[in-house]
């Protein structure tokens, strides 16, 4: 039985910085536990760290579960599968803490193999994620645009049509520098569009700017498009589906 919740931001940063390594083999376990606790993770979770995959962790907070040590590697395999193929659209998962809170394991080892444990673990995590109101994140780009002041309106219109947000505007002489944040999905065709909108009187560049949540009102259609592109049925499965497997 798994529970899921957002991973503490400070822990995410530790993983990003490489201070906590990927995988399930930790050289300085005592030091990692201390780092996790200092980053706000409860002591029992920090001591129960089992695996790190991407910006996600799996922790074991169970007590006295028979045969669990023998099957932990298989549960970690299930965790890794889920992280690389999330339940919404088979996209990678980001910033999630998965807590193993209970387990019932068959006494016969033949029934604790990969064919039994991995699907059970995977479906349990998927079901927990469905109950936790899963959301879709999208990558953003920060865009820097310099144009003559008189055609600034054409640029801001182009940005807004692509779900972008103007964050800052600076004027130097007759030039305006616009700094905006735009979803990567909205950047396709931007180069030719911005040249057309400004008559070629534009200089621009961009850089990656992290991830933000897809607006809730747009999430269903974005998810459906991704799933259809991957040959999946448009509607993602819910918790009841995984509970019945």
BELRA-V130428 format. One line per field, one symbol per residue. ss: DSSP state (@ for helix, = for strand, . for the rest). psi: psi as a letter, one per 40 degrees, with the letter a starting at -180 (. if undefined). Layout:
ss=???
psi=???
//
This chain:
ss=.=====..@@@@@@@@......=.....@@@@@@@@@@....@@@@@.=====..=====.......@@@@@@@@@@@@@@@@@...........=====........@@@..@@@@@@@@@@@@@@@@@@.....============@@@@@@@@@@@@@...========..=========@@@...@@@@@@@@@...============..@@@@@@@@@@@@@@.........@@@@@@.
psi=hiiiihhhddddddddeedhiiaehhdgddddddddddeehidddddehdihhbfiihiheihfhhedddeddddddddddddegiedffiiihfihhhheiihhidhddefaddddddddddddddddddegiihiiiiihhhhhiideedddddddddeffihhdihhhhbeihhhhihhiddeeheddddddddefegihiiiiifaiihhhdeedddddddddddefiidhiiaddddde.
//
